[in-house]
Amino acid sequence: MQTPKLILTDLDGTLLRDDKRLSPANRTALERAAARGCQVVLATGRSYASLPGELRALPFLRYFIFMNGAKVYDLAEDRVLYRAEIGPETVSPLLDFLESQDLSVDCYLQDRGYMERTYYDRLDYYVRDPIAREHSRRSRTPVTSLRETIQTGGGSVQKFQCFFPRPELELLVRDHLRRDFPGLELSTSLPGNLEINAAGATKGAALLALCQALAVSPAEAAAFGDGTNDLTMIQQAGTGVAMANAAPEVLAAADLVAPSNQEDGVAQVLARWF
């Protein structure tokens, strides 16, 4: 394994512990890699606004992959390097279907998270995992009408997210979406959730776009992840690293398996290079 020039890491279930905190060991490992000239990139399903403050404060972070690849962002130049959003022609029929099901619906629109108050006030019902529930409560702004909020914001959506109070419903919804909306990207990053992105809005596509912008070969990148929204990134990177707690598909695709996010697995692997 050659020392990577580019490190991409997912957050939830990967870099962050289950309490959504950055451990001292992982922070030190990222600082050490950056000091050696490696570009460290956060590749997440979140937006910039929903990043923990301790991550936004890290001075060496410049490039970000947000909302599963819907946006690649250069913070230093305040410039979007890549964008892939769900267009208005798909948003309306997709909402029609999702709102007919017993699930919650929220979205990222213009880099901010929104959830209709109908769902927001019943998060205890929709979101079974308490940590994911609290994250939704903190990172989503409740609105009267999600549809009207989207229309006012221009009609395009960076990412939809759903939570299922009944696990068996998820399979039915996934099957319907694959049949009636075959161009959309479906993935999971949190317990009981489904994330819906536009075609091309994957972390793998975002990695390739970023590598092109930086004139770095994907073979010189190392990527860390755990959820199915990390799968394409794991596959495109020269060294794909799955956490021990990763989804089976991610574990199968990875070149390396790191200890779990609770064991500072990112730091343990980075110690091989830096």
Helices and strands as residue ranges (DSSP letters): E 6-9, H 24-35, E 39-43, G 48-50, H 53-56, E 63-66, G 67-69, E 71-74, E 79-83, H 88-99, E 104-109, E 112-116, H 117-120, H 123-126, H 130-139, E 141-143, H 146-152, E 159-163, H 167-180, E 185-187, E 193-197, H 203-214, G 218-220, E 221-225, G 228-230, H 231-236, E 239-243, H 248-253, E 256-258, G 261-263, H 265-270
